[in-house]
Amino acid sequence: MHQPLPAPAPRLWIRNPQAAFTANNLDASGGVVISGGVITEVLAAGQIPSEPCAETFDAGSHVLLPGLINTHHHFYQTLTRAWGPVANAPLFPWLQNLYPVWARLTPKDVELAATAALAELLLSGCTTAADHHYLFPAGLENAIDIEVAAVRRLGMRATLTRGSMTLGTDDGGLPPQSTVQAPEVVLADSERLIGAYHERGEDAVIQIALAPCSPFSVTKEIMAESAALAERLDVRLHTHLAETLDEEDFCREMFGLRTVDYLESVGWLTDRTWLGHGIHFSHEEIGRLGSAGTAVAHCATSNMRLASGTARVLELEDAGVPVGLGVDGSASNDASNMILEARQALYLQRLRYGADVPVERALGWATRGSAAVLGRPGLGQLAPGMQADLALFTLEDLRFSGSHDPVAALLLCAADRADRVMVGGQWRVVDGQIPGLDIAGLIAEHSAAAKRLVNGVR
């Protein structure tokens, strides 16, 4: 059943921002008007609303952006940030050391981890997040239900993906057998979650997608069956692909295919699919992805942290591939901060393509591009008819002193926290705080859970 966001505030004019980035070249220097949870007017300098507004917010000290959108995350990993045994490991050893730890997750752990991840995202200006949860050991069968409740408490939007692992160590996969589920269990629960929570329409709050974890942790059969279920129920598909060269080697040895051939062989080379990372593609494979409309979540910080490689983002976009940004799991980033992710993506892509990659292009990946990746055309822009999901940043810290271009300063001077965030016309961050959330209490509980988890205490 569709459960919309709470009734939005009366007609509101966010007026005369210090600067605005709209993701579509509209002039919003006069601000935006919001009514019914939707942007109804975008005003140039000197313009006033066409009708009186019950409320006005003076944004003269704020830089106004569409709400940032995170396309790839693993909320549960906030409990294993900066863990010493994997601090200096590449992907496969990193996973092999962490899988046994994650297999001990409890429902309370998932609740705390999701709340911490969502709060951190929200404070960074993120209004919509996609989470990839694929760990369902005994006792954690309702992990996605727990995440749904956390998203609703924070008042955000989310695409929650019902992940899966069906190829354990006994059959040549990477994850331990205790984290593997039978395909029929995965598919039945996937259908249950879609029926219980998936919402449609521009104002959807919760959406469900299907997300077998990766080529090295699932069988081809569950990939194909998930694709068929997604088509039947009209939901999206998500998986990790082409993250490392080790994965490419695994696909060749296990399936006799390169990663994109593997994707096509299981019915995933479609515009229903978005891929986490998408680094190691040939020029020909990039063209095939673009022709299919298959999207990529670029995870710059994680790719650097694990030395996985650099995604060819400009070439992907030029080929027609929708590209957005993802913070990835907080054990390979090790943060859940979208505005900093945009900065990192900008710098990593400049390292590949040159210093003339614009700041605005990176902000576009974090907004309009990410909305396209998740199939959410009503998000990611400041334009009439778009959902009123906004992020407002101030430039009052010492780090911004002496800056001249307010939009460029957000990334070049490393903004890391929004002052105000709105979702569906409702303020969810006010003066840099989340109303009603005890951050200190959350940190204490979350930190204690993290210590118990790595020490093997349930």
TAVEN-V890964 format. One record per pair of residues at least 12 apart in sequence whose C-alpha atoms are under 7 Angstrom apart, sorted by sequence separation. I is the first residue (numbers start at 1). GAP is how many residues later the second one is. D is the distance in Angstrom with one decimal. If there is no record, write none. Layout:
# TAVEN-V890964
i=I gap=GAP d=D
i=I gap=GAP d=D
This chain:
# TAVEN-V890964
i=17 gap=12 d=6.1
i=31 gap=12 d=5.3
i=168 gap=12 d=6.1
i=368 gap=12 d=4.3
i=419 gap=12 d=5.0
i=420 gap=12 d=6.2
i=16 gap=13 d=5.7
i=17 gap=13 d=6.8
i=30 gap=13 d=4.6
i=167 gap=13 d=6.7
i=298 gap=13 d=6.9
i=346 gap=13 d=6.7
i=367 gap=13 d=4.3
i=368 gap=13 d=5.9
i=400 gap=13 d=6.0
i=419 gap=13 d=4.3
i=16 gap=14 d=4.4
i=17 gap=14 d=6.0
i=28 gap=14 d=5.5
i=29 gap=14 d=6.6
i=30 gap=14 d=4.5
i=165 gap=14 d=6.9
i=166 gap=14 d=4.9
i=194 gap=14 d=5.8
i=327 gap=14 d=6.2
i=367 gap=14 d=6.8
i=399 gap=14 d=6.1
i=418 gap=14 d=6.1
i=15 gap=15 d=5.7
i=16 gap=15 d=5.0
i=28 gap=15 d=5.2
i=29 gap=15 d=5.0
i=30 gap=15 d=4.2
i=165 gap=15 d=5.1
i=166 gap=15 d=5.4
i=15 gap=16 d=4.4
i=27 gap=16 d=6.8
i=28 gap=16 d=5.2
i=29 gap=16 d=5.0
i=30 gap=16 d=6.2
i=33 gap=16 d=6.9
i=165 gap=16 d=6.3
i=166 gap=16 d=6.3
i=210 gap=16 d=6.6
i=346 gap=16 d=5.4
i=14 gap=17 d=5.4
i=15 gap=17 d=6.6
i=27 gap=17 d=5.2
i=30 gap=17 d=6.1
i=166 gap=17 d=6.7
i=242 gap=17 d=6.3
i=345 gap=17 d=6.7
i=14 gap=18 d=5.4
i=144 gap=18 d=7.0
i=241 gap=18 d=6.9
i=278 gap=18 d=6.0
i=13 gap=19 d=5.9
i=14 gap=19 d=6.3
i=277 gap=19 d=6.6
i=13 gap=20 d=4.5
i=190 gap=20 d=7.0
i=210 gap=20 d=6.9
i=269 gap=20 d=7.0
i=274 gap=20 d=5.8
i=275 gap=20 d=6.1
i=276 gap=20 d=6.1
i=277 gap=20 d=5.7
i=342 gap=20 d=5.7
i=12 gap=21 d=5.6
i=13 gap=21 d=6.4
i=271 gap=21 d=5.8
i=273 gap=21 d=5.4
i=274 gap=21 d=4.3
i=275 gap=21 d=4.7
i=276 gap=21 d=5.0
i=277 gap=21 d=5.2
i=342 gap=21 d=6.2
i=12 gap=22 d=5.1
i=164 gap=22 d=6.6
i=270 gap=22 d=5.0
i=271 gap=22 d=4.4
i=272 gap=22 d=6.9
i=273 gap=22 d=6.3
i=274 gap=22 d=5.3
i=275 gap=22 d=5.9
i=276 gap=22 d=6.9
i=277 gap=22 d=5.7
i=11 gap=23 d=5.7
i=12 gap=23 d=6.5
i=269 gap=23 d=6.1
i=270 gap=23 d=6.1
i=271 gap=23 d=4.7
i=274 gap=23 d=6.9
i=11 gap=24 d=4.6
i=270 gap=24 d=5.4
i=342 gap=24 d=6.2
i=10 gap=25 d=6.5
i=214 gap=25 d=5.8
i=260 gap=25 d=6.5
i=269 gap=25 d=6.3
i=298 gap=25 d=6.8
i=393 gap=25 d=4.7
i=394 gap=25 d=6.3
i=209 gap=26 d=5.6
i=210 gap=26 d=6.5
i=211 gap=26 d=5.8
i=213 gap=26 d=5.4
i=214 gap=26 d=5.0
i=295 gap=26 d=5.4
i=296 gap=26 d=6.4
i=297 gap=26 d=5.9
i=298 gap=26 d=6.0
i=299 gap=26 d=5.9
i=302 gap=26 d=6.4
i=306 gap=26 d=6.9
i=392 gap=26 d=5.8
i=393 gap=26 d=5.2
i=208 gap=27 d=6.9
i=209 gap=27 d=4.9
i=210 gap=27 d=5.0
i=211 gap=27 d=4.6
i=212 gap=27 d=5.8
i=213 gap=27 d=6.2
i=214 gap=27 d=6.5
i=293 gap=27 d=6.7
i=294 gap=27 d=6.1
i=295 gap=27 d=4.7
i=296 gap=27 d=5.0
i=297 gap=27 d=5.0
i=298 gap=27 d=4.8
i=299 gap=27 d=4.9
i=305 gap=27 d=6.3
i=391 gap=27 d=6.5
i=392 gap=27 d=5.9
i=393 gap=27 d=6.9
i=8 gap=28 d=5.8
i=128 gap=28 d=6.1
i=129 gap=28 d=6.5
i=130 gap=28 d=5.5
i=131 gap=28 d=6.5
i=132 gap=28 d=6.6
i=133 gap=28 d=6.3
i=134 gap=28 d=6.6
i=162 gap=28 d=6.2
i=209 gap=28 d=5.6
i=210 gap=28 d=6.2
i=211 gap=28 d=5.3
i=293 gap=28 d=5.7
i=295 gap=28 d=5.9
i=296 gap=28 d=6.5
i=297 gap=28 d=5.2
i=298 gap=28 d=5.9
i=299 gap=28 d=5.7
i=305 gap=28 d=6.5
i=392 gap=28 d=5.1
i=8 gap=29 d=5.4
i=127 gap=29 d=5.6
i=128 gap=29 d=4.6
i=129 gap=29 d=4.7
i=130 gap=29 d=4.5
i=131 gap=29 d=5.1
i=132 gap=29 d=5.1
i=133 gap=29 d=6.2
i=134 gap=29 d=3.8
i=135 gap=29 d=6.8
i=209 gap=29 d=7.0
i=290 gap=29 d=5.0
i=291 gap=29 d=6.8
i=297 gap=29 d=5.7
i=299 gap=29 d=6.1
i=391 gap=29 d=6.0
i=392 gap=29 d=6.2
i=127 gap=30 d=6.3
i=128 gap=30 d=5.2
i=129 gap=30 d=6.3
i=130 gap=30 d=5.7
i=131 gap=30 d=6.0
i=133 gap=30 d=5.2
i=134 gap=30 d=4.5
i=279 gap=30 d=6.4
i=286 gap=30 d=6.0
i=290 gap=30 d=4.4
i=302 gap=30 d=5.1
i=391 gap=30 d=4.6
i=132 gap=31 d=6.2
i=134 gap=31 d=6.4
i=279 gap=31 d=5.9
i=290 gap=31 d=4.4
i=302 gap=31 d=4.7
i=390 gap=31 d=5.7
i=391 gap=31 d=6.5
i=279 gap=32 d=4.1
i=287 gap=32 d=5.6
i=289 gap=32 d=6.4
i=301 gap=32 d=5.5
i=390 gap=32 d=5.0
i=107 gap=33 d=5.9
i=110 gap=33 d=6.8
i=114 gap=33 d=6.2
i=278 gap=33 d=6.3
i=279 gap=33 d=6.7
i=286 gap=33 d=6.7
i=389 gap=33 d=5.2
i=390 gap=33 d=6.6
i=76 gap=34 d=5.7
i=79 gap=34 d=6.2
i=103 gap=34 d=6.0
i=106 gap=34 d=6.3
i=216 gap=34 d=6.9
i=241 gap=34 d=5.9
i=243 gap=34 d=5.3
i=388 gap=34 d=7.0
i=389 gap=34 d=4.3
i=78 gap=35 d=5.6
i=111 gap=35 d=6.0
i=115 gap=35 d=5.8
i=237 gap=35 d=5.9
i=238 gap=35 d=5.7
i=240 gap=35 d=5.6
i=241 gap=35 d=6.1
i=242 gap=35 d=6.8
i=243 gap=35 d=5.8
i=388 gap=35 d=6.1
i=389 gap=35 d=5.5
i=107 gap=36 d=6.7
i=111 gap=36 d=6.7
i=114 gap=36 d=6.5
i=215 gap=36 d=6.8
i=236 gap=36 d=5.0
i=237 gap=36 d=4.6
i=238 gap=36 d=5.1
i=239 gap=36 d=5.4
i=240 gap=36 d=4.5
i=241 gap=36 d=6.5
i=242 gap=36 d=4.9
i=243 gap=36 d=5.4
i=244 gap=36 d=6.8
i=388 gap=36 d=4.8
i=389 gap=36 d=6.8
i=76 gap=37 d=5.0
i=236 gap=37 d=6.0
i=237 gap=37 d=6.4
i=238 gap=37 d=5.7
i=239 gap=37 d=6.0
i=240 gap=37 d=6.6
i=241 gap=37 d=5.6
i=242 gap=37 d=5.4
i=243 gap=37 d=6.6
i=387 gap=37 d=5.9
i=388 gap=37 d=5.1
i=75 gap=38 d=5.8
i=76 gap=38 d=6.2
i=242 gap=38 d=5.1
i=75 gap=39 d=5.0
i=78 gap=39 d=6.6
i=111 gap=39 d=6.8
i=183 gap=39 d=6.1
i=242 gap=39 d=6.9
i=13 gap=40 d=6.3
i=227 gap=40 d=6.2
i=301 gap=40 d=6.7
i=325 gap=40 d=6.0
i=12 gap=41 d=5.5
i=15 gap=41 d=6.9
i=18 gap=41 d=6.7
i=137 gap=41 d=6.1
i=227 gap=41 d=6.4
i=324 gap=41 d=4.6
i=325 gap=41 d=5.4
i=11 gap=42 d=5.1
i=12 gap=42 d=6.2
i=13 gap=42 d=6.4
i=14 gap=42 d=5.9
i=15 gap=42 d=6.1
i=16 gap=42 d=6.7
i=17 gap=42 d=4.4
i=18 gap=42 d=4.8
i=75 gap=42 d=5.6
i=137 gap=42 d=4.9
i=174 gap=42 d=6.0
i=175 gap=42 d=6.3
i=224 gap=42 d=4.7
i=323 gap=42 d=6.3
i=324 gap=42 d=5.8
i=11 gap=43 d=5.5
i=12 gap=43 d=4.8
i=13 gap=43 d=4.7
i=14 gap=43 d=4.7
i=15 gap=43 d=5.3
i=16 gap=43 d=5.8
i=17 gap=43 d=4.5
i=18 gap=43 d=5.5
i=19 gap=43 d=7.0
i=20 gap=43 d=5.5
i=21 gap=43 d=6.3
i=22 gap=43 d=6.2
i=136 gap=43 d=6.1
i=173 gap=43 d=5.3
i=174 gap=43 d=5.9
i=223 gap=43 d=6.0
i=224 gap=43 d=6.0
i=301 gap=43 d=6.3
i=10 gap=44 d=6.0
i=11 gap=44 d=6.4
i=12 gap=44 d=5.5
i=13 gap=44 d=6.2
i=14 gap=44 d=6.1
i=15 gap=44 d=5.6
i=16 gap=44 d=5.6
i=17 gap=44 d=6.6
i=18 gap=44 d=5.3
i=19 gap=44 d=4.8
i=20 gap=44 d=4.5
i=21 gap=44 d=5.2
i=22 gap=44 d=6.5
i=135 gap=44 d=6.1
i=173 gap=44 d=5.3
i=300 gap=44 d=6.2
i=10 gap=45 d=6.9
i=14 gap=45 d=6.2
i=17 gap=45 d=5.5
i=18 gap=45 d=5.6
i=19 gap=45 d=6.3
i=20 gap=45 d=6.0
i=300 gap=45 d=5.2
i=324 gap=45 d=4.7
i=325 gap=45 d=6.1
i=17 gap=46 d=6.0
i=220 gap=46 d=6.4
i=323 gap=46 d=5.4
i=324 gap=46 d=3.8
i=17 gap=47 d=6.4
i=158 gap=47 d=6.3
i=159 gap=47 d=6.0
i=160 gap=47 d=6.2
i=161 gap=47 d=5.5
i=162 gap=47 d=6.2
i=163 gap=47 d=6.2
i=164 gap=47 d=6.6
i=165 gap=47 d=6.3
i=322 gap=47 d=6.3
i=323 gap=47 d=6.4
i=157 gap=48 d=4.5
i=158 gap=48 d=5.2
i=159 gap=48 d=4.6
i=160 gap=48 d=5.0
i=161 gap=48 d=4.5
i=162 gap=48 d=5.0
i=163 gap=48 d=4.2
i=164 gap=48 d=4.6
i=165 gap=48 d=6.0
i=300 gap=48 d=6.8
i=157 gap=49 d=6.0
i=158 gap=49 d=6.3
i=159 gap=49 d=5.6
i=160 gap=49 d=6.3
i=161 gap=49 d=5.3
i=162 gap=49 d=5.6
i=163 gap=49 d=4.8
i=164 gap=49 d=5.6
i=168 gap=49 d=6.4
i=324 gap=49 d=6.0
i=359 gap=49 d=6.0
i=159 gap=50 d=6.8
i=161 gap=50 d=5.7
i=163 gap=50 d=5.8
i=167 gap=50 d=4.7
i=322 gap=50 d=6.3
i=323 gap=50 d=6.3
i=166 gap=51 d=6.2
i=167 gap=51 d=4.5
i=322 gap=51 d=5.7
i=165 gap=52 d=5.3
i=166 gap=52 d=4.6
i=167 gap=52 d=5.7
i=165 gap=53 d=5.1
i=166 gap=53 d=6.1
i=70 gap=56 d=6.9
i=75 gap=56 d=6.4
i=68 gap=57 d=5.8
i=69 gap=57 d=5.6
i=73 gap=57 d=6.2
i=74 gap=57 d=5.4
i=67 gap=58 d=6.0
i=68 gap=58 d=4.3
i=69 gap=58 d=6.2
i=70 gap=58 d=6.3
i=71 gap=58 d=6.1
i=72 gap=58 d=5.4
i=73 gap=58 d=4.7
i=74 gap=58 d=5.3
i=67 gap=59 d=5.5
i=68 gap=59 d=5.9
i=69 gap=59 d=4.9
i=70 gap=59 d=4.6
i=71 gap=59 d=4.9
i=72 gap=59 d=5.9
i=73 gap=59 d=5.8
i=74 gap=59 d=6.1
i=67 gap=60 d=5.1
i=68 gap=60 d=6.9
i=69 gap=60 d=5.9
i=70 gap=60 d=6.0
i=72 gap=60 d=6.7
i=244 gap=64 d=5.2
i=243 gap=65 d=6.3
i=343 gap=68 d=4.9
i=340 gap=74 d=6.6
i=340 gap=75 d=6.9
i=99 gap=76 d=6.3
i=103 gap=76 d=6.2
i=339 gap=76 d=6.8
i=340 gap=76 d=5.9
i=99 gap=77 d=7.0
i=296 gap=77 d=6.9
i=339 gap=77 d=6.0
i=96 gap=78 d=6.9
i=295 gap=78 d=5.5
i=132 gap=79 d=7.0
i=134 gap=79 d=6.2
i=274 gap=99 d=6.4
i=202 gap=176 d=5.4
i=203 gap=184 d=6.8
i=1 gap=195 d=6.6
i=1 gap=196 d=6.5
i=2 gap=197 d=5.3
i=4 gap=200 d=6.8
i=5 gap=200 d=6.9
i=4 gap=201 d=6.4
i=72 gap=204 d=6.4
i=126 gap=212 d=6.2
i=124 gap=213 d=5.3
i=125 gap=213 d=6.9
i=124 gap=214 d=5.8
i=125 gap=214 d=6.8
i=91 gap=215 d=6.0
i=121 gap=215 d=5.4
i=124 gap=215 d=5.9
i=90 gap=216 d=4.9
i=120 gap=216 d=5.7
i=121 gap=216 d=5.4
i=89 gap=217 d=6.7
i=90 gap=217 d=6.5
i=120 gap=217 d=6.4
i=121 gap=217 d=6.4
i=117 gap=219 d=6.0
i=72 gap=225 d=6.3
i=71 gap=226 d=5.9
i=81 gap=249 d=5.8
i=82 gap=249 d=6.4
i=81 gap=250 d=4.4
i=80 gap=251 d=5.5
i=77 gap=252 d=5.5
i=78 gap=252 d=4.8
i=82 gap=252 d=6.6
i=71 gap=253 d=6.5
i=73 gap=253 d=6.4
i=77 gap=253 d=5.1
i=78 gap=253 d=6.3
i=81 gap=253 d=5.6
i=71 gap=254 d=5.8
i=72 gap=254 d=4.4
i=73 gap=254 d=5.9
i=74 gap=254 d=6.2
i=75 gap=254 d=6.4
i=77 gap=254 d=5.3
i=70 gap=255 d=6.0
i=71 gap=255 d=4.7
i=72 gap=255 d=6.3
i=73 gap=255 d=4.1
i=74 gap=255 d=4.3
i=70 gap=256 d=4.9
i=72 gap=256 d=5.2
i=73 gap=256 d=4.9
i=74 gap=256 d=7.0
i=70 gap=257 d=6.7
i=127 gap=262 d=6.4
i=125 gap=266 d=5.0
i=156 gap=267 d=6.4
i=70 gap=268 d=6.8
i=68 gap=270 d=6.7
i=155 gap=273 d=6.8
i=124 gap=292 d=5.9
i=125 gap=292 d=6.9
i=124 gap=293 d=4.6
i=125 gap=293 d=5.2
i=123 gap=294 d=5.6
i=124 gap=294 d=5.3
i=123 gap=295 d=5.7
i=125 gap=296 d=6.0
i=127 gap=296 d=6.2
i=69 gap=297 d=5.8
i=68 gap=298 d=5.5
i=69 gap=298 d=5.6
i=68 gap=299 d=5.1
i=71 gap=299 d=6.2
i=67 gap=300 d=6.8
i=70 gap=300 d=6.8
i=66 gap=301 d=6.5
i=69 gap=301 d=5.7
i=69 gap=302 d=6.7
i=71 gap=303 d=6.9
i=123 gap=306 d=6.8
i=123 gap=309 d=6.8
i=68 gap=312 d=7.0
i=67 gap=313 d=6.3
i=66 gap=314 d=5.4
i=66 gap=315 d=5.3
i=66 gap=316 d=5.8
i=67 gap=322 d=5.0
i=66 gap=323 d=6.1
i=67 gap=323 d=4.2
i=66 gap=324 d=4.6
i=67 gap=324 d=4.9
i=65 gap=325 d=5.9
i=66 gap=325 d=5.9
i=65 gap=326 d=5.2
i=64 gap=327 d=6.1
i=65 gap=327 d=6.3
i=64 gap=328 d=4.7
i=63 gap=329 d=5.5
i=64 gap=329 d=6.8
i=62 gap=330 d=5.7
i=63 gap=330 d=5.1
i=62 gap=331 d=5.3
i=63 gap=331 d=6.3
i=62 gap=332 d=4.7
i=61 gap=333 d=6.0
i=113 gap=333 d=6.8
i=112 gap=334 d=5.7
i=109 gap=340 d=6.4
i=23 gap=341 d=5.6
i=42 gap=341 d=6.1
i=42 gap=342 d=6.5
i=41 gap=343 d=5.2
i=63 gap=343 d=6.8
i=39 gap=344 d=6.5
i=40 gap=344 d=4.6
i=63 gap=344 d=6.8
i=23 gap=345 d=6.2
i=39 gap=345 d=5.1
i=40 gap=345 d=5.9
i=39 gap=346 d=5.5
i=38 gap=347 d=6.0
i=39 gap=347 d=5.5
i=38 gap=348 d=5.7
i=39 gap=348 d=6.0
i=38 gap=349 d=4.5
i=39 gap=349 d=5.2
i=104 gap=349 d=6.7
i=37 gap=350 d=6.2
i=38 gap=350 d=4.6
i=37 gap=351 d=5.4
i=101 gap=352 d=6.6
i=101 gap=353 d=6.0
i=34 gap=354 d=6.6
i=104 gap=354 d=6.8
i=24 gap=357 d=6.7
i=23 gap=358 d=5.4
i=22 gap=359 d=5.5
i=23 gap=359 d=7.0
i=22 gap=360 d=4.7
i=80 gap=370 d=6.5
i=79 gap=371 d=4.6
i=21 gap=386 d=7.0
i=38 gap=386 d=6.7
i=19 gap=387 d=6.3
i=37 gap=387 d=4.5
i=38 gap=387 d=6.8
i=19 gap=388 d=6.7
i=37 gap=388 d=4.2
i=34 gap=391 d=6.8
i=8 gap=416 d=6.8
i=9 gap=416 d=6.3
i=8 gap=417 d=5.0
i=9 gap=417 d=6.5
i=8 gap=418 d=5.6
i=5 gap=419 d=6.8
